[in-house]
Amino acid sequence: MLHILAPTDFSNNSYNAIFYAARLFSEISIEFHLVHVCGDDGSSDMERVKLESAKNLDALQHRLVRDVGKNNKHSWKKVSLCSDMAKGIADYAKENNMDLTVIGNKAKDEVRDILFGNNAMQLVREITQCPILIIPLEIDFKQVGKIAFTSNYAHPIAGQNVKALQFFSGLMESTIVPMSIEDKNGKAGTKQNRADFLEAISESASKEVKLPVFEGKVNTILEFVDLWSIDMLCMVYYPHHFFLEFIGKGIIKELNAKLKIPFLILPNSPD
């Protein structure tokens, strides 16, 4: 059984992410962990807040079952946490050995200059033991036929991440499309890291797509996603390397406004 952590603040943003995951993995045995952070233990009105949280979690489950349809392969665990938002959810993911965390990307009119919203970006940084799937709010559900994986291969792709990518590709019956962007500043070992990764995924991947930089890496990726009809984008999160280019000022606004497909982020895992 797959265990999916689904943090919620009861917004349309978080609901859409859970709904999408329930549809995407409709044929898989899953326990969804619906987790709401209702505040710190120090609150004087914590009992009332916890009761309200539990009530809203029940309503959320009923809404999901109504909208997605009853699925005997899915079960729901509802948890109200009294803690700091990011740390509480990250600790829960680790302590309960989650396989995947699903969060939503806020709509453009809700947050204009942050890719995943303040809270979601904190989760990307804090959750280090399982992949995170980001679902844009303004997308319709569709099956994932192609997962694009992109990296500059400055670091080896850890075997654990190769297995995770292949696992999700198999679950969704999708093809991995490796994409590389020309990088004149590539470091020693880059070619070997790339070759090792391509060899590892060869049985479940299409031919690698090599692209020059058009007008920056974000535009290059967006052009590729559109031209090749990519259904999901995947990257490894390196706290101090390639991924930071996608959370920097300016780039983040552009990607937030234009990226319309789910984004699978693999943790920086030691091999």
JOSULDA-V64084 format. One record per pair of residues at least 24 apart in sequence whose C-alpha atoms are under 8 Angstrom apart, sorted by sequence separation. I is the first residue (numbers start at 0). J is the second residue. If there is no record, write none. Layout:
i=I j=J
i=I j=J
This chain:
i=53 j=77
i=53 j=78
i=175 j=200
i=1 j=27
i=3 j=29
i=5 j=31
i=6 j=32
i=7 j=33
i=53 j=79
i=0 j=27
i=1 j=28
i=2 j=29
i=3 j=30
i=4 j=31
i=5 j=32
i=6 j=33
i=7 j=34
i=8 j=35
i=52 j=79
i=144 j=171
i=146 j=173
i=148 j=175
i=177 j=204
i=0 j=28
i=1 j=29
i=2 j=30
i=3 j=31
i=4 j=32
i=5 j=33
i=6 j=34
i=7 j=35
i=8 j=36
i=143 j=171
i=144 j=172
i=145 j=173
i=146 j=174
i=147 j=175
i=148 j=176
i=149 j=177
i=150 j=178
i=151 j=179
i=175 j=203
i=176 j=204
i=177 j=205
i=179 j=207
i=181 j=209
i=217 j=245
i=232 j=260
i=236 j=264
i=0 j=29
i=1 j=30
i=2 j=31
i=3 j=32
i=4 j=33
i=5 j=34
i=6 j=35
i=7 j=36
i=100 j=129
i=102 j=131
i=104 j=133
i=106 j=135
i=142 j=171
i=143 j=172
i=144 j=173
i=145 j=174
i=146 j=175
i=147 j=176
i=148 j=177
i=149 j=178
i=150 j=179
i=151 j=180
i=174 j=203
i=175 j=204
i=176 j=205
i=177 j=206
i=178 j=207
i=179 j=208
i=180 j=209
i=181 j=210
i=231 j=260
i=232 j=261
i=233 j=262
i=234 j=263
i=235 j=264
i=236 j=265
i=237 j=266
i=238 j=267
i=0 j=30
i=2 j=32
i=4 j=34
i=6 j=36
i=49 j=79
i=99 j=129
i=100 j=130
i=101 j=131
i=102 j=132
i=103 j=133
i=104 j=134
i=105 j=135
i=106 j=136
i=143 j=173
i=144 j=174
i=145 j=175
i=146 j=176
i=147 j=177
i=148 j=178
i=149 j=179
i=150 j=180
i=174 j=204
i=175 j=205
i=176 j=206
i=177 j=207
i=178 j=208
i=179 j=209
i=180 j=210
i=181 j=211
i=230 j=260
i=231 j=261
i=232 j=262
i=233 j=263
i=234 j=264
i=235 j=265
i=236 j=266
i=237 j=267
i=97 j=128
i=98 j=129
i=99 j=130
i=100 j=131
i=101 j=132
i=102 j=133
i=103 j=134
i=104 j=135
i=105 j=136
i=106 j=137
i=145 j=176
i=147 j=178
i=149 j=180
i=151 j=182
i=174 j=205
i=176 j=207
i=177 j=208
i=178 j=209
i=179 j=210
i=180 j=211
i=181 j=212
i=229 j=260
i=230 j=261
i=231 j=262
i=232 j=263
i=233 j=264
i=234 j=265
i=235 j=266
i=236 j=267
i=97 j=129
i=98 j=130
i=99 j=131
i=100 j=132
i=101 j=133
i=102 j=134
i=103 j=135
i=104 j=136
i=153 j=185
i=176 j=208
i=178 j=210
i=180 j=212
i=231 j=263
i=233 j=265
i=235 j=267
i=85 j=118
i=89 j=122
i=93 j=126
i=99 j=132
i=101 j=134
i=103 j=136
i=130 j=163
i=153 j=186
i=217 j=250
i=84 j=118
i=88 j=122
i=92 j=126
i=151 j=185
i=155 j=189
i=93 j=128
i=153 j=188
i=154 j=189
i=161 j=196
i=165 j=200
i=168 j=203
i=85 j=121
i=89 j=125
i=90 j=126
i=92 j=128
i=153 j=189
i=156 j=192
i=180 j=216
i=217 j=253
i=221 j=257
i=85 j=122
i=89 j=126
i=92 j=129
i=152 j=189
i=155 j=192
i=217 j=254
i=221 j=258
i=88 j=126
i=89 j=127
i=151 j=189
i=152 j=190
i=154 j=192
i=155 j=193
i=161 j=199
i=165 j=203
i=86 j=125
i=153 j=192
i=161 j=200
i=85 j=125
i=152 j=192
i=156 j=196
i=40 j=81
i=152 j=193
i=155 j=196
i=31 j=73
i=33 j=75
i=37 j=79
i=38 j=80
i=39 j=81
i=40 j=82
i=29 j=72
i=30 j=73
i=31 j=74
i=32 j=75
i=33 j=76
i=34 j=77
i=35 j=78
i=36 j=79
i=37 j=80
i=38 j=81
i=39 j=82
i=28 j=72
i=29 j=73
i=30 j=74
i=31 j=75
i=32 j=76
i=33 j=77
i=34 j=78
i=35 j=79
i=36 j=80
i=37 j=81
i=38 j=82
i=39 j=83
i=18 j=63
i=22 j=67
i=25 j=70
i=27 j=72
i=28 j=73
i=29 j=74
i=30 j=75
i=31 j=76
i=32 j=77
i=33 j=78
i=34 j=79
i=35 j=80
i=36 j=81
i=37 j=82
i=38 j=83
i=9 j=55
i=21 j=67
i=26 j=72
i=27 j=73
i=30 j=76
i=32 j=78
i=34 j=80
i=36 j=82
i=38 j=84
i=25 j=72
i=36 j=83
i=25 j=73
i=36 j=84
i=18 j=67
i=9 j=59
i=36 j=87
i=36 j=88
i=34 j=88
i=160 j=235
i=147 j=224
i=20 j=101
i=6 j=88
i=147 j=229
i=145 j=228
i=146 j=229
i=147 j=230
i=149 j=232
i=17 j=101
i=145 j=229
i=146 j=230
i=147 j=231
i=148 j=232
i=149 j=233
i=150 j=234
i=16 j=101
i=17 j=102
i=144 j=229
i=145 j=230
i=146 j=231
i=147 j=232
i=148 j=233
i=149 j=234
i=150 j=235
i=16 j=102
i=144 j=230
i=145 j=231
i=146 j=232
i=147 j=233
i=148 j=234
i=16 j=103
i=143 j=230
i=146 j=233
i=4 j=92
i=15 j=103
i=142 j=230
i=143 j=231
i=13 j=102
i=14 j=103
i=13 j=103
i=151 j=241
i=12 j=103
i=150 j=241
i=12 j=104
i=4 j=97
i=12 j=105
i=2 j=96
i=3 j=97
i=4 j=98
i=6 j=100
i=12 j=106
i=2 j=97
i=3 j=98
i=4 j=99
i=5 j=100
i=6 j=101
i=7 j=102
i=2 j=98
i=3 j=99
i=4 j=100
i=5 j=101
i=6 j=102
i=1 j=98
i=2 j=99
i=3 j=100
i=4 j=101
i=5 j=102
i=3 j=101
i=163 j=265
i=160 j=265
i=160 j=266
i=160 j=268
i=159 j=268
i=157 j=267
i=159 j=269
i=157 j=268
i=159 j=270
i=157 j=269
i=158 j=270
i=157 j=270
i=124 j=238
i=19 j=134
i=16 j=133
i=23 j=140
i=16 j=134
i=22 j=140
i=23 j=141
i=15 j=134
i=16 j=135
i=23 j=142
i=16 j=136
i=15 j=136
i=19 j=140
i=138 j=259
i=137 j=259
i=138 j=260
i=12 j=135
i=135 j=258
i=12 j=136
i=135 j=259
i=11 j=136
i=135 j=260
i=134 j=260
i=135 j=261
i=134 j=261
i=133 j=261
i=134 j=262
i=132 j=261
i=133 j=262
i=132 j=262
i=133 j=263
i=132 j=263
i=133 j=264
i=114 j=246
i=131 j=263
i=132 j=264
i=130 j=263
i=131 j=264
i=130 j=264
i=131 j=265
i=130 j=265
i=129 j=265
i=130 j=266
i=114 j=251
i=129 j=266
i=113 j=251
i=114 j=252
i=128 j=266
i=112 j=251
i=113 j=252
i=127 j=266
i=112 j=252
i=114 j=254
i=115 j=255
i=126 j=266
i=127 j=267
i=128 j=268
i=111 j=252
i=114 j=255
i=127 j=268
i=113 j=255
i=27 j=170
i=112 j=255
i=111 j=255
i=24 j=170
i=24 j=171
i=23 j=171
i=107 j=255
i=107 j=256
